[in-house]
Amino acid sequence: MKKTTTLLITILLIPIVACASSRKPQSLKDNTVFTQKLEAIRVKYKLPAIAAIVVNNENIINVGASGLRAIEAHEDVTIFDKFHLGSNTKSMTATLLAKMIEEGHFSWNDSLELVFSDLTIHKDFKASTLEQLLRHQGGVTSNLIESYPKMWSQFWKMQSDDSESALSQRSLLAKTVLIEKPSFKIGLKSNYSNAGITLVGHAIEKKMKGKYEDIIKKSLFTDLGMESCGFGAAGEPGRYNQPRGHVSQNGKVVSVNPGPYADNPDAIAPAGKVHCSIVDWGRYIQEHLKGSQGNSDYLKTSSFKKLHSPLKDQVFGLGWIEMKPKWAKGDRLIFHNGSNTMNYGEMWISPKENYAVAVVSNIGGADASRAVREAVISLVNEYLIAK
């Protein structure tokens, strides 16, 4: 890997709004601890790049980015570059639905028979609810490619014929999946499903008479000041103006040229296609941290509690997962991760210890997963020691 420079921002007691609105990095050269930890992990695991942010309920504690936008290029990443978040998008779709519910458009218990009243639905699917879909208990298959290979191929054909076919792709998904018998008994089993979350996104766009991507930009991203958020592989084909995803080919890591085929099809955008800067991701996790403590203006405290809380003996909240990892020493954390196989990222929130952390790399796979988790643990420990 080529030698790179490292961009680091270490900010103490500076509101996140002020940092994001300035759009100009501020470097404290005398504070190198965060820089060294982030860069050392990147080098150890041979990542193209890594970015991370730590916030509490008022401020950015640390934010930084290290490495290259593409392994073969000389362009360094910045904290304002747009990284792909993969399935962390699921929590955003759930948060959007919570907003729609507070505005009176839906209820958590709305059935698929109600929200898709124009479709032919298998009798066993009719009573499945939006909440059950978000908890991965709605009876929907966990693997669309294996379960519906012809439909998956059709998504790509539709996308090739019409770059604006996202809504039509999701309409096809709903018609195809819901007419068949559920893949498991609804409400009694958890089955992690991109399709289930996508159905929630499609329900929103049908009700609001628009496209999911436009609705979430207006009702979530804009409201939280997340100006960098978009969908799919960021950047322009043939240029290195944003971080590229990476894959391993014949034992060699190569970047993936951005474009319509540098990600999953648009059909499953509600489940895993958001990209944004690490700074804007920090805004998002900070809002959920504040919400978990009863201090958010975006949603009611009861809505955040609903989103974050699993049912008894379960781990899945609504678009979120409850975890008590050993490294957290018994602390209950709110978590999600995500990968489109070319990128990998995690977010962790501790209402008790008042922190939220997100780390992302522009490569997927086992090494990226280990690197991101090592970074999370290191940054959390650093925060708790300094607290």
ABEGO torsion letter per residue (X at the ends): XBBBBBBBBBBBGBBAAAAAAAGBBBBBAABAAAAAAAAAAAAAAGBABBBBBBBBAABBABBBBBEBABAABABBBBAABBBBAEAAAAAAAAAAAAAAAAAGABBAABBAAAABAABBBBAAAAABBAAAAAAGAAGBBABAAAABAAAAAAAAAAAAABAAAAAAAAAAAAAAAAABBBABBBGABBBBBAAAAAAAAAAAAAAAGBBAAAAAAAAAAAAAGBAABBBEBBEBBGBBABBBBBBBBGGBBBBBBBEAAABBBAAAAAAAABBBBAAAAAAAAAAAAAAAAGABAABBAAAAAAAABBBBGBABBBGBBBBBBAAAGGBBBBBBBBBAGABBBBBBBBAAAGBBBBBBBABBEAAAAAAAAAAAAAAAAAAAAAX
